[in-house]
Amino acid sequence: EGLEEGNFPFEVLEPDAAVKRWPFLEAGSFRYAYFSTEGGALHCRKIASGLAKWLRANGANVYENSKVVEVDAEAGHIVLESGETMQADRIVVAAGAWVLKLFPELDGELKTYRTALAYVEPPADLEAAWQAAPVVLDVGGAIDGYVIPPSGGAGMKFGSGLHRVPTSDADWNRQPVAGEGEAIRNLFSPPIARIAEYRVTEVVTCAYTFTSNEKFMAHEKGKCLVVSACSGHGYKFGAAVGRRVAAAVGDGDIAGLKAWLRAEVA
């Protein structure tokens, strides 16, 4: 529906045609497949390092390993873990899953979750098919599962929205537990065939913050503007959100920013 509404090109494949094109799919386990030539994988570490390089080249000060432990929103004052302090006319807080440690009053509007994803190695005879495969945005069913094939020097990974638990601390339980990768992997059958043959090579835990409807939000307090566009869907729109936040800081239209973040206006 979203592709149709946005007038994006895509094709619909019947199961047999989809299995012929992507032989890692299990015949008879799904009703149809959608394929779009647009889109792809984002590699967050490459994006972040590239952004830091661009910021430095354009005159910004980038402070690495400088954890903020306290924000005085009214005074525009922050304190770093090192004890250093900074003063600003305006502060934009984009602390992701750790935002509630700085602004605990937002608990209720924002909820933090601990999740994990599994890096896997496919069966040898399916490696070429996966190398040429597109990103699988949603495998269907109730697992809210996605697959990112090997790309950009990174391995293949399975991630599922079903595999997440609420937490009050983004640093809680960040070590993978025994069998966690296999549990995530097994969620993908069906529609992925021969799932037990996919060897789990690494499990990575993550912490995300969501609103109840998973839309983005902004909260203004004193000289601070707190923006929450956390998780993968936030990263996809990071550039657009950043531009809109910068414009709102400049022209003061915070109400317009909030409406845009909630997807109420274009």
N, C-alpha and C positions, 0 to 999 in steps of 0.2 A: 504493500500500500504506500509506504514512504517513497519507494522508487517511482511509483506511478505518479504520486502527487508532485514529486520534484522533477518529473519529466526526465528521469535518468534512464539511459539505455540498459536493458537487461533481456535475458531470454529465459524461458521456462523449459526445463527438460523433463521428459518422462523418465521413470526409474531406469529402464533398460538403457536409454541413451546416456543417462548420467553415469551409470556403472561402466559403460563402455569407455567414456571419456576419463573417468576417475576410478580406476579399478580397486581402489582401497575401500570403496563403498560396498555395503552388503545388499545384494539384490533382494527385493521384496520387503525391505525394512522401512521404506519411506514412500510417500505418494508422489513427490515431485521435488525438483531442485531448481533454485534460481541462480543465475550466473550473471554477474555484471563485470564488464571489462574495466570499470573504474574502481579506484580505491586500492588498498594494499596495506602492508604492515608498516607501523611506525616503530622505529627503534629509539626508545626513550633516552638511552645513555648517549647515543650519537647526537641526538637532538639537543640534549642538555649541554654537552661539551661544546657543540657548535654554537649554541646560543651564548654561552659564557665567553667564547672567543670573540663573537661579534660584538657583545656588549663592551668588552675591554677595548676593542678596536675603535669603538665609537664613543669613548670617553666615560663610560660608567665604571664605578668602583664595584668590583665583585669580591665579596668576603666569603671564602670557602671555610668550611669547618668552624663556623661562627654561630653557634646555637643561641637563639634568643630565649631567655628564661623569664623575662618580665616585660610587659608593655603597659605604659601609662598612657591610655588613649587620650585623656584630656590634655595632657601636657605635650604629647607627641614625643615621648621619651621611651627608649628601649634599653634593656640591660642584657648584655651577652653573658654566657656562662663563664667567660674569662674575667668578668668584672668590668669590662669596658662598657661605656655607655655611648649612645648616639641620640641626637636630637634632630627632629624633622618637622617641616610644616605639614606634611601629609605622610601617612604610613599605610601601605597596602599590605595586608596580611594574607598570604596564600600558603598556609602551613599544612595543607592537606590533612592527613589523619591526625596530626598533632595539634590542630587548631583548638581543640577543647582544653588542652593544657594551658593555653594562653587566655582563652575566653570560655571558661566553664559554663557561663550563663547560656551558651548556645546549645548545651545538651538538651535534647528534646526536639529542637529543630534539626539538629544534625546527630547522626548516629554513626559510630565507628565499628568497623567489622574487621576481623582477622580472616584472611583467606590464603589460599596457596594455589600454585600451578605446578604442573609436572612437565619437565623436559623428557622427551622420549626419543628412542631410536627405532624407526620402523623396520619391518622385515626387509631383508636385503632385496628381494624381488620387487618391492614396492617403493624403493628409495627414489628411483627415477620419476615415478608418478608423483610423488610428494614434492620433489624438487621443482616440478613444473606446475604444481597445483596453486590455485588461488587461496587466499585467506578464507577460511570457513567461518563466516560471521556468526552463524547460529546453526547447530546441528538438528534443531527441532526438538519437539517434546518439551518436557518440563525442566530439563537440567540447565538451561541457559548456558549452553556450552559453545566454546569457540576453539578453533584450531589455527595456529599460525605455523605454516610450513617452514622448513629451513630457508632463511633469507638473511642477507646482510651480514653474513658471518655468524649468525646466531642459530642455535639448534631449534628443532621442532618442539612446539609446546601445546599442551592441552590446558584449558582453563574453564572453570564452571562456576557460575553464580550460585549454584546449589551448594557448593562447598565453601560456605562462609558461616562464621559465628559472630554474634555481637560481642563487643568488648568495651570496657570503660577505659582501657589503656592501650594505645597503639603499639606499645612495646611489649605487650603481654604475649607469651606463648609463641614467640617468633621462630623457635626451632622446630623443624619438621618432625613429626612423630613416625614411628615405624609403620610401614604399610600405607602411609598417606598418599604417596605418589600412585601406587597401584589402585587405591580407592578412587582417585580422580580419574585415572586412565579408564577404569572399568565403567565409568558413567557414560562413556562414548560408544558403547555397544548396546543397541544399534545407534547410528547407522554405519559406524566404522567396523569393517569386517576384521576377523582374526585379531581381536583386540589384545588377547593374552600374549601375542607375539611381539608386541611393542615393549621394548625394554626401557624401563624408567632409568634415566641417567642422572637426574638431579631434581630436587624439589625445592622450590623457592616460596617463602611465605611473604605475604603482602598485608598492608593495612590501608583501608580505604574509609572515607567518610561519605555518607549519603544523606540526602533529605528523604523524607518518607516517599515522595513520588519520583525520586532520582533526578529531579531537575536541579539546575544550578541556583545558587543564592548569593546575595550580598547583604551585609549587615554593617551599618554605619554607627560608629560610636566615637564621639569626639573627633579627633584628627585621624582616626583609623577607619579604614574600609576593609572589612573582612570579606574575602571572596572564597567560596567553596565550589570548586569544579573538579572535585577529586575523582580518582579512579581512571580507568582506561578511557571511558567515554569523555572525561574531562580533558585528558591529554590530546585526544583527537581534535578538540576545538580550542586548544590552548592559545594558538596564535590569534584566533578571532576574539576569544574572551579577553586576552591581553590588550588588544587594540581598543576594545569597547570600554574596558576598565580605565585605560589611560585617557580616553576621551571624556569619560564621566568625571575623573579627577580634575581634568582641565576645565570643563564647563559647568560642573556642579550638578548635572542632571542624574542624580543617584536614583530617583524614582524611575526614570527611563531605563537606566541600566538594569534595575531589578526586574522590570517587565520584560526586557530583552532576555535576561538570563532564564526567566521562566518560560521562554518561547511564546510570549503573548503578543509580541510585535516583531516585525522583521528587522 
